[in-house]
Amino acid sequence: MSSAKRGVLGVVGSAAGGLEVLRTGLVEPAMDRGWQVAVTLTPTAGEWLRMTGEAERLEKLTGLPVRDAPRLPGEARPHPPVDCYVVAPASANTVAKLA
């Protein structure tokens, strides 16, 4: 595994199958490969992961807050500028909104 810094990976997760392994299946491997990871969740995904304590585990792992609510105009950005995004898991509704 590479420890070279790659930049900031923005992970956007929605309430779909696979969300329960977001940390172990995507965030940890990305960090092992040198990415700094910033996690943003849809409100429902955020609710699911907060109920299980997984959102807090992600925050501890990444050192950044897990976003799951809209940011107000003028409010500071809690994440650094992102170099690359991945949307996973993506529900059909999320994909339709992106198209």
Secondary structure, DSSP 8 states (H G I E B T S, - for coil): ---S--EEEEEEE-SSTTGGGHIIIIIHHHHHTTEEEEEEE-HHHHHHHHHHTHHHHHHHHHSS--B-S---TT---SS---SEEEE-S--HHHHHHH-
